[in-house]
Amino acid sequence: PKMKPMDHWDLIVAFDGFKHRQEDDSFHGRGKAASIAKVRGTLDGQMLEVQAQRDFEADLKRQDRDNMLAMLEENRRLKEAEHAKEMERRDEMKKITDEMCEGIERRRRAEQNRKKRDEEQMTQWLANEKRRRQQEEQAKAEADAKRNKAAKDEMQQALEDAARRKKEREAAEKTYVAEQQKGMDDKEAANRAAVQARMDQIERNCATLGAEIAGRDAELERRLQEQIRQVQEKADRDAKEDEARRKAALDARTKDMISTLNEQCKQRGLDAIREKEDNVKQARVWKEQYEQGLAKDKAEEAARRKARADLDKVLVDQMTAQIQVHPRNFLVSGDAQQTDVCLNRMIFEHMAAEGFMPELTEQMLKHAPQRGKIDRYPSVARYEGPIHPDELLDPEVS
């Protein structure tokens, strides 16, 4: 506004001028000195009130400035604290993410090392099994060779013993025949008939003895062949039984190994499924925590925005109210004006009683209701008890 509207102070000044004119008219009738003293006292009281109002306004300005600075400092501190908290939360999330990645990488390396270790163990087991089979086959071949050589040596020894015994028998028979022949030759001269009979007997004996010897040799040969066959059959049977036993043991170990590997693979699959489920659960937990953090951040941001909007609204209202007020009426309108009118209600009631500018006086009295200013402490009940006589005495003023 370009023109300053009349406020309560202007109204008081106008009323003072009005009263001054009234008193000036009656100045001569009541005495100049008394009137000047009265006016001076009134002006001094008004100046004291004006100075008190100025001090009060200065205190309000200083308090508003201190409150605004404190609010700005608090906003700055809250902003810095929120920024530090946000950075701390980001560092924590980064740390958790790094730990999670490190754990996944560590598990992946452990899985690779385990697979490599299983592969090396399997390769080592296959190599050991191959080497064991080769050693067993070599030992079996050596044992078979030893058994065959022993059987062959036994058979050769048996043949040699049989030939030797046969030669010994033939030599013994020849010696015996020669001795018999010599005896018979010695007796031939004495009795040819006896000799002839003996020769016949000798021939018969030789025929019978030759058949017996041939039968005995055939029996010995048959027994030798039977022993050789039994030895070979026993060696073959033992070899087959040993081969069957080794094969059964190998099959049992192979079956046990395959069963163990199947169990390990099944357990590995279960562990992988369990680990995957655990990872899914952990990821769900981290996602929930992340969403909760985002929701909390959004709520805090919304609260900050709302607080800022409320502050802006209050400031805009203050600026709007201040813009509508003339610079010379600054801090003398609104609540301040209402408070001043309440404090000086008696003056405005006096104006209304004398009919001075009723359109303004009544309006100000309407906006400044009675708030119990007559009672100094309206919140404390009035004392209704007895009063001591000394309290009714006039104070001593030196």
C-alpha positions as CSV (number, residue, x, y, z in Angstrom):
1,P,0.0,0.0,0.0
2,K,1.1,3.5,-0.9
3,M,-0.7,5.3,1.9
4,K,-0.3,4.5,5.5
5,P,-3.6,3.4,7.0
6,M,-4.5,4.6,10.5
7,D,-3.5,2.1,13.1
8,H,-4.2,2.1,16.8
9,W,-1.2,4.3,17.6
10,D,-2.4,6.9,15.0
11,L,-5.8,6.6,16.6
12,I,-4.3,7.2,20.1
13,V,-2.4,10.2,18.7
14,A,-5.5,11.6,17.0
15,F,-7.4,11.1,20.2
16,D,-4.6,12.8,22.0
17,G,-4.8,15.8,19.6
18,F,-8.5,15.9,20.1
19,K,-8.1,16.0,23.8
20,H,-5.4,18.5,23.5
21,R,-7.7,20.8,21.5
22,Q,-10.4,20.3,24.1
23,E,-8.0,21.0,26.9
24,D,-6.5,24.0,25.0
25,D,-10.0,25.5,24.8
26,S,-10.3,25.2,28.5
27,F,-6.7,26.2,29.1
28,H,-7.2,29.6,30.3
29,G,-9.9,28.7,32.8
30,R,-7.9,26.1,34.7
31,G,-4.4,27.5,34.7
32,K,-1.5,27.2,32.4
33,A,1.1,25.6,34.7
34,A,-1.2,22.8,35.9
35,S,-2.2,22.0,32.3
36,I,1.4,22.0,31.1
37,A,2.4,19.7,33.9
38,K,-0.5,17.4,33.2
39,V,0.3,17.3,29.5
40,R,4.0,16.7,30.2
41,G,3.2,13.8,32.5
42,T,0.9,12.3,29.9
43,L,3.5,12.8,27.2
44,D,6.2,11.3,29.4
45,G,4.0,8.3,30.1
46,Q,3.3,7.9,26.4
47,M,7.0,8.1,25.5
48,L,7.7,5.5,28.1
49,E,5.0,3.3,26.5
50,V,6.4,4.0,23.0
51,Q,10.0,3.1,24.2
52,A,8.7,0.0,25.8
53,Q,6.9,-0.9,22.6
54,R,10.0,-0.2,20.6
55,D,12.1,-2.4,22.9
56,F,9.4,-5.1,22.7
57,E,9.5,-5.0,18.9
58,A,13.3,-5.0,18.8
59,D,13.2,-8.1,21.1
60,L,10.7,-9.7,18.8
61,K,12.9,-9.0,15.8
62,R,15.9,-10.3,17.5
63,Q,14.0,-13.4,18.7
64,D,12.7,-14.0,15.2
65,R,16.2,-13.6,13.8
66,D,17.7,-16.0,16.4
67,N,14.9,-18.5,15.8
68,M,15.5,-18.3,12.0
69,L,19.2,-18.8,12.5
70,A,18.7,-21.6,14.8
71,M,16.2,-23.2,12.4
72,L,18.7,-22.8,9.5
73,E,21.5,-24.3,11.7
74,E,19.2,-27.2,12.7
75,N,18.3,-27.8,9.1
76,R,22.0,-27.8,8.1
77,R,22.8,-30.2,10.9
78,L,20.0,-32.5,10.0
79,K,21.0,-32.4,6.3
80,E,24.6,-33.2,7.2
81,A,23.4,-36.0,9.5
82,E,21.2,-37.4,6.8
83,H,24.0,-37.2,4.3
84,A,26.3,-39.0,6.7
85,K,23.7,-41.6,7.4
86,E,23.1,-42.1,3.7
87,M,26.8,-42.5,3.0
88,E,27.1,-44.9,5.9
89,R,24.1,-46.9,4.6
90,R,25.6,-46.9,1.1
91,D,29.0,-48.1,2.5
92,E,27.2,-50.8,4.5
93,M,25.3,-51.9,1.5
94,K,28.5,-51.9,-0.6
95,K,30.2,-53.9,2.2
96,I,27.4,-56.4,2.3
97,T,27.4,-56.7,-1.5
98,D,31.2,-57.2,-1.6
99,E,30.9,-59.8,1.2
100,M,28.2,-61.6,-0.7
101,C,30.2,-61.5,-4.0
102,E,33.3,-62.7,-2.1
103,G,31.3,-65.5,-0.5
104,I,29.9,-66.6,-3.9
105,E,33.4,-66.4,-5.4
106,R,34.8,-68.4,-2.5
107,R,32.1,-71.0,-2.8
108,R,32.7,-71.2,-6.6
109,R,36.4,-71.7,-6.1
110,A,35.7,-74.3,-3.4
111,E,33.4,-76.1,-5.8
112,Q,36.0,-76.0,-8.5
113,N,38.7,-77.2,-6.1
114,R,36.4,-80.0,-4.9
115,K,35.6,-81.0,-8.5
116,K,39.3,-80.9,-9.4
117,R,40.1,-82.9,-6.2
118,D,37.4,-85.5,-7.0
119,E,38.7,-85.7,-10.6
120,E,42.3,-86.2,-9.4
121,Q,41.1,-88.8,-6.8
122,M,39.2,-90.6,-9.5
123,T,42.1,-90.4,-11.9
124,Q,44.4,-91.6,-9.2
125,W,42.0,-94.4,-8.3
126,L,41.7,-95.5,-11.9
127,A,45.5,-95.4,-12.3
128,N,46.0,-97.4,-9.1
129,E,43.3,-99.9,-10.1
130,K,45.0,-100.3,-13.5
131,R,48.4,-100.7,-11.9
132,R,46.9,-103.2,-9.4
133,R,45.3,-105.1,-12.2
134,Q,48.5,-105.2,-14.2
135,Q,50.4,-106.3,-11.0
136,E,47.8,-109.0,-10.4
137,E,47.9,-110.2,-14.0
138,Q,51.7,-110.2,-13.9
139,A,51.7,-112.0,-10.5
140,K,49.0,-114.4,-11.9
141,A,51.1,-115.0,-15.0
142,E,54.2,-115.5,-12.9
143,A,52.3,-117.9,-10.6
144,D,50.9,-119.8,-13.5
145,A,54.3,-120.0,-15.1
146,K,55.8,-121.2,-11.8
147,R,53.0,-123.8,-11.4
148,N,53.4,-124.9,-15.0
149,K,57.2,-125.0,-14.6
150,A,56.9,-126.9,-11.4
151,A,54.4,-129.4,-13.0
152,K,56.6,-129.7,-16.0
153,D,59.7,-130.2,-13.8
154,E,57.8,-132.8,-11.7
155,M,56.6,-134.6,-14.8
156,Q,60.1,-134.5,-16.3
157,Q,61.5,-135.7,-13.0
158,A,58.9,-138.4,-12.8
159,L,59.7,-139.5,-16.4
160,E,63.4,-139.5,-15.6
161,D,62.8,-141.5,-12.4
162,A,60.6,-143.9,-14.4
163,A,63.3,-144.3,-17.1
164,R,66.0,-144.7,-14.5
165,R,64.0,-147.3,-12.6
166,K,63.2,-149.0,-15.9
167,K,66.9,-149.1,-16.8
168,E,67.7,-150.4,-13.3
169,R,65.0,-153.1,-13.6
170,E,66.3,-154.1,-17.0
171,A,69.9,-154.1,-15.8
172,A,68.7,-156.2,-12.8
173,E,66.8,-158.5,-15.0
174,K,69.8,-158.9,-17.3
175,T,72.0,-159.6,-14.4
176,Y,69.5,-162.0,-13.0
177,V,69.1,-163.6,-16.4
178,A,72.8,-163.8,-16.8
179,E,73.2,-165.4,-13.4
180,Q,70.5,-167.8,-14.2
181,Q,72.0,-168.5,-17.5
182,K,75.4,-169.1,-16.0
183,G,73.9,-171.4,-13.4
184,M,72.1,-173.3,-16.0
185,D,75.2,-173.4,-18.2
186,D,77.1,-174.9,-15.2
187,K,74.5,-177.6,-14.7
188,E,74.0,-178.2,-18.5
189,A,76.8,-180.6,-18.7
190,A,75.4,-182.7,-15.8
191,N,72.0,-182.9,-17.1
192,R,70.9,-181.6,-20.5
193,A,67.4,-182.7,-19.9
194,A,67.4,-180.8,-16.6
195,V,69.0,-178.0,-18.5
196,Q,66.4,-178.2,-21.2
197,A,63.7,-178.2,-18.6
198,R,65.3,-175.3,-16.9
199,M,65.6,-173.4,-20.2
200,D,62.0,-174.0,-20.8
201,Q,61.2,-172.9,-17.2
202,I,63.5,-169.9,-17.7
203,E,61.7,-169.0,-20.9
204,R,58.4,-169.3,-19.2
205,N,59.7,-167.3,-16.3
206,C,61.0,-164.7,-18.6
207,A,57.8,-164.4,-20.5
208,T,55.8,-164.2,-17.3
209,L,58.4,-161.7,-15.8
210,G,58.4,-159.5,-19.0
211,A,54.6,-159.3,-19.0
212,E,54.6,-158.4,-15.3
213,I,57.3,-155.8,-15.9
214,A,55.5,-154.3,-18.9
215,G,52.3,-154.2,-16.9
216,R,54.0,-152.6,-14.0
217,D,55.6,-150.0,-16.3
218,A,52.3,-149.3,-17.9
219,E,50.7,-148.9,-14.5
220,L,53.5,-146.6,-13.4
221,E,53.1,-144.6,-16.6
222,R,49.4,-144.4,-16.1
223,R,49.8,-143.3,-12.5
224,L,52.3,-140.7,-13.5
225,Q,50.0,-139.3,-16.2
226,E,47.1,-139.4,-13.7
227,Q,49.2,-137.4,-11.2
228,I,50.2,-134.9,-13.9
229,R,46.6,-134.5,-14.9
230,Q,45.5,-134.1,-11.3
231,V,48.2,-131.6,-10.7
232,Q,47.2,-129.6,-13.8
233,E,43.5,-129.8,-12.9
234,K,44.2,-128.7,-9.4
235,A,46.4,-125.8,-10.7
236,D,43.7,-124.8,-13.2
237,R,41.0,-125.1,-10.5
238,D,43.0,-123.1,-8.1
239,A,43.7,-120.5,-10.8
240,K,40.0,-120.3,-11.7
241,E,39.0,-120.0,-8.0
242,D,41.6,-117.3,-7.5
243,E,40.5,-115.5,-10.6
244,A,36.9,-115.8,-9.5
245,R,37.8,-114.5,-6.1
246,R,39.8,-111.6,-7.5
247,K,37.0,-110.8,-9.9
248,A,34.4,-111.0,-7.2
249,A,36.5,-108.7,-4.9
250,L,37.1,-106.3,-7.9
251,D,33.4,-106.3,-8.7
252,A,32.5,-105.7,-5.1
253,R,35.0,-102.8,-4.8
254,T,33.8,-101.4,-8.1
255,K,30.1,-101.7,-7.1
256,D,30.9,-100.1,-3.7
257,M,32.8,-97.3,-5.5
258,I,30.0,-96.7,-7.9
259,S,27.5,-96.7,-5.1
260,T,29.6,-94.4,-3.1
261,L,30.0,-92.1,-6.1
262,N,26.3,-92.2,-6.7
263,E,25.6,-91.3,-3.1
264,Q,28.2,-88.5,-3.4
265,C,26.6,-87.2,-6.6
266,K,23.2,-87.4,-5.0
267,Q,24.4,-85.6,-1.9
268,R,26.2,-83.1,-4.0
269,G,22.9,-82.4,-5.9
270,L,21.0,-82.1,-2.6
271,D,23.7,-79.7,-1.3
272,A,23.5,-77.7,-4.5
273,I,19.7,-77.5,-4.2
274,R,19.9,-76.5,-0.5
275,E,22.6,-73.9,-1.3
276,K,20.5,-72.5,-4.1
277,E,17.4,-72.3,-1.8
278,D,19.6,-70.7,0.9
279,N,20.9,-68.2,-1.7
280,V,17.3,-67.5,-2.8
281,K,16.2,-66.9,0.9
282,Q,19.2,-64.7,1.6
283,A,18.5,-62.7,-1.6
284,R,14.9,-62.3,-0.6
285,V,16.0,-61.1,2.9
286,W,18.4,-58.7,1.3
287,K,15.7,-57.5,-1.1
288,E,13.3,-57.0,1.7
289,Q,15.9,-55.0,3.7
290,Y,16.7,-53.0,0.6
291,E,13.0,-52.3,0.0
292,Q,12.5,-51.4,3.7
293,G,15.5,-49.1,3.4
294,L,14.1,-47.5,0.3
295,A,10.7,-47.1,1.9
296,K,12.3,-45.6,5.0
297,D,14.3,-43.2,2.9
298,K,11.3,-42.2,0.9
299,A,9.3,-41.7,4.1
300,E,12.1,-39.5,5.5
301,E,12.3,-37.6,2.2
302,A,8.6,-37.1,2.2
303,A,8.7,-35.9,5.8
304,R,11.5,-33.5,4.9
305,R,9.6,-32.3,1.9
306,K,6.4,-31.9,4.0
307,A,8.4,-30.0,6.7
308,R,9.9,-27.8,4.0
309,A,6.5,-27.2,2.4
310,D,5.0,-26.3,5.8
311,L,7.9,-24.0,6.4
312,D,7.5,-22.4,3.0
313,K,3.8,-22.0,3.5
314,V,4.4,-20.3,6.9
315,L,7.1,-18.1,5.4
316,V,4.9,-17.2,2.4
317,D,2.0,-16.4,4.7
318,Q,4.4,-14.2,6.8
319,M,5.7,-12.5,3.6
320,T,2.1,-12.1,2.3
321,A,1.0,-10.6,5.6
322,Q,4.1,-8.3,5.7
323,I,3.7,-7.2,2.1
324,Q,0.1,-6.1,2.8
325,V,1.3,-3.9,5.7
326,H,2.7,-0.4,5.1
327,P,6.4,-0.1,6.1
328,R,5.5,2.4,8.8
329,N,2.9,-0.1,10.2
330,F,5.4,-2.9,10.4
331,L,4.9,-5.0,13.6
332,V,1.9,-2.9,14.6
333,S,-0.8,-5.0,13.0
334,G,-2.3,-8.4,13.5
335,D,-1.4,-10.1,16.8
336,A,0.9,-7.2,17.9
337,Q,-1.9,-4.7,17.3
338,Q,-4.3,-6.9,19.1
339,T,-1.9,-7.2,22.1
340,D,-1.3,-3.4,22.1
341,V,-5.0,-2.7,22.0
342,C,-5.6,-5.2,24.9
343,L,-2.8,-3.5,26.9
344,N,-4.4,0.0,26.2
345,R,-8.0,-1.1,26.3
346,M,-8.9,1.5,28.9
347,I,-7.8,4.3,26.5
348,F,-9.9,2.8,23.6
349,E,-12.9,2.3,25.9
350,H,-12.5,6.0,27.0
351,M,-12.4,6.9,23.2
352,A,-15.6,4.9,22.6
353,A,-17.2,6.4,25.7
354,E,-16.5,9.9,24.4
355,G,-17.7,9.0,20.9
356,F,-14.3,9.6,19.2
357,M,-14.2,8.0,15.7
358,P,-16.5,5.2,16.7
359,E,-16.1,3.3,13.3
360,L,-12.4,2.7,14.2
361,T,-12.6,2.5,17.9
362,E,-15.4,-0.1,18.0
363,Q,-13.6,-2.2,15.3
364,M,-10.4,-2.3,17.4
365,L,-12.3,-3.1,20.6
366,K,-14.1,-5.9,18.7
367,H,-10.8,-7.4,17.6
368,A,-9.3,-7.0,21.1
369,P,-11.6,-8.9,23.5
370,Q,-11.2,-8.7,27.2
371,R,-8.5,-11.2,28.4
372,G,-8.6,-10.5,32.1
373,K,-5.9,-7.9,32.1
374,I,-7.5,-6.4,35.2
375,D,-6.5,-9.5,37.1
376,R,-2.8,-9.7,37.1
377,Y,-2.6,-13.5,37.3
378,P,-5.9,-14.9,35.8
379,S,-4.6,-18.5,36.0
380,V,-4.4,-18.3,39.8
381,A,-7.7,-18.3,41.8
382,R,-8.5,-15.1,43.6
383,Y,-7.7,-15.1,47.3
384,E,-10.9,-15.2,49.4
385,G,-9.4,-15.8,52.9
386,P,-8.9,-13.3,55.7
387,I,-6.5,-10.4,55.4
388,H,-4.1,-9.4,58.2
389,P,-4.7,-5.8,59.5
390,D,-1.0,-4.9,58.8
391,E,-1.6,-5.5,55.1
392,L,-4.3,-2.8,55.2
393,L,-1.9,-0.1,56.5
394,D,-0.5,2.5,54.1
395,P,3.0,1.8,53.0
396,E,5.7,4.0,54.5
397,V,7.4,6.1,51.9
398,S,10.5,7.9,52.8
